[in-house]
C-alpha cells in the first residue's frame, strides 16, 4: 500500500491551546496487568475523580474496544499486537485533543507497550502496572475465564497458557491485589500532581 498521496493536515488549534483551555496536560495513562488485576475498575475510578475536578478524560477499555474498533481481531499474538497498536494510535490522537487518555488492557508483551510509548514524547506515556498475584486474580474472576483456561477451553489465555511480561520500569507500580480502590486511585492522582499534569 502506498502513502504517497496521503499528507498530514495541520490543525488550526494545537494541543497546547487545548491543554490551556482544559487546565491540565494531556497524557496516556496505560494500565497493564493480568485479567482480574483491577485495570478497568481502577481506570474508571481514576476517570471519575479526574472528571470531578473538571479534567477532560476518556477510558479505552479492553472489552469495549473489541466491540467496535477491534471487532475484527481475535486473540492470536499477531491480533493482540495489532489491537494494542490501534489503541496506541487512538490514545495518541486523544492526547493531541488535550485529553487524558486512560487505557485498561492486559497488553502482555513488553515490546507492544514500548511501541505505544515510542509514539509520544517520554513525558506523555505513563505506564501503570496493576500488580496482582494470579491467585487473587483467579479469586476475582467473575467471568470464570481462568477456570475455562485451565480446562483448555480458552487457548492462549494470559497467565495460564500465554505469557505476561511485567513492566521492567513502569512509572507507577500499584499493588491492586491488596490495596483498596481508593488507595490505588490516590497513588495515581498523587503522581499526576507530582508531575504537574493536573493541579
N, C-alpha and C positions, 0 to 999 in steps of 0.2 A: 504494500500500500504506500503510495507516495503522498507526501505532505507539502509538496512544492507550492500548492495553491492555497494553503491554509496559513493565515497570518494572525498574530495576537493583536486584538483590538484594545487599544489603551483607553481605560475608563476616564471619565472627566472628574469623577470623585474617587480619591485614592484611599488606601487603607488608613492612613494617618488621620484623614478627615473623619472617617467613620469611627475610629477609636476615640477621637476627641469628642464627638457627639455622644458616644456611648459612655464615656467617662472611665474607660478601662482599656487595657491592652487586649488584643485577641491572641489566643494560643490554642494549641491542640493538647488536650488532656487525654492521654492514651492509656486507658485502664486495661491491663492484661493479667491473666491468671487462669487457673483451671475452671472448668464448668462447676458452678456451685460455690465459687470463691467469693461471690457477692459483688461482682463487677457492675451488673445492671442496677442492682439495688443502690449501690454507692453512687453510680453515675447520676441517677435520677434524684437522689438526696442532695448531691452537690448542686445540681441544677436548681432545685427548689430553693436552696439557701442563696445561690447567686441571683436568682430571679427576685428574691425578696429584697435584695439591695440594688435592684434595677440594672443588673447586668444582662447583656444580650447573649443568650446561650442556645445550644441545641445539642441533644443527645443522639448519637448514632448507636443504636442497639443492634447487636449481632443478629438476633432473630428477626427484628423489624426490617433490617436491610435486605434480608433474604426473601422478604415478601414482594419486593419490587426491584430495586437497583440490581440486586444479585440473584434474582429468582432463577436465572438460567444456570447457576453454578451448583455443583454437587459438593462432595466433601473429600475428593481426592486431594493430594498435596498440591497439585497444579491449580485446582479450583480454589483451594484455600488461599494460595498465594495471590491469585487474581482478585479474590474477594477483598483481601487486605489492600491490594494496590488501588482498587476502585475507591474504597473508603478513604484511603490516604489522600487521593486526589480530591475527593469531595471535601474532606476536612481542611485541606489547604485552601480551597476556594472560600470556605466559610471564614477562615482567618482573614482573607482579603476583604471579606464583607464586614470585618470588625467584630466578629462573633467568637465567643469561647466555644470551641467545638469539643465535646466530651464524647469519647468513644468507649464502648464496652464490648471488647472482642477477646476471645481466648488468644488469638494471634500467637500460636505456639512456637513459631520459628523466629529466632533472633534476626536472621537476615531479612525477613519480611518486615519486621518492625523497624529495622535500621534503614530499609529502603524508604519507608514513610518519613522517618526522621530527616533523611537527606533531602526531602522535598522542600523543607523550610529552613529558616535560619535556626541556629542551635538553640537560641532562647525561646523559640516558638513551639518546641516539642517537649512536652513533659510526660515522661513515661512513669506511670503509677503501677507498681507491682502489687496486686492484691494477693498477698501471701497467705496461703491457707493449705493445711495438710489435706491429702487426698481422703483421709479418713473422715475429716469434718465435712468435706465436700460431698462425700457419699451419704452422710447422715442428713444433709440438707436437700438431697436430690428428690424434689417433689415429683419430677417427671419420670423417675425410675430409669434414667438413661444409663447410670453406672451399672445397675443390675443387668440391664439388657446387653451392655457391652461385655460384661463378664460372662454372659451366656453365649457370646458370639453373635448376638442378633444385630449389633451395630458395629460394622467394621470401621477400622481406623478412628477409634474414639480416643481423644486426647487424654493421656494419663493412664490408659489401660492398654490399648493396642497401637497407640500412636504417641510419639514423644511430645513432651512440653519442655521447651528450653527457657528456663527462668532468666529474667534480665540480669545482666552482669553488673551494670552500673546505672540503675534506674534513678531518676531524680527523686522519687519517693518510693519507699517500700513500706506498705501498711499491713499490719497483721490483722487481716479481716477475719481470721479464724477465731480470735479471742477478744478483740476489741469490740465495743458497741458501735452501732452505726453512727451515732453522734460523734463518738471519739474519732472515727475514721474521717468523717466529714471535716471535723475541726483541724485535723492534720493537713488536709488538702487546702483548706482556706488559709491556714497559717502560712503555708508555703507560698500561696498566691500573693498574700500580703507581703511576705518577706521579699519576694521578687518584684514587688511593686506592679503586679499585674492588675490587682484591684486595690482600692483604698479602704 
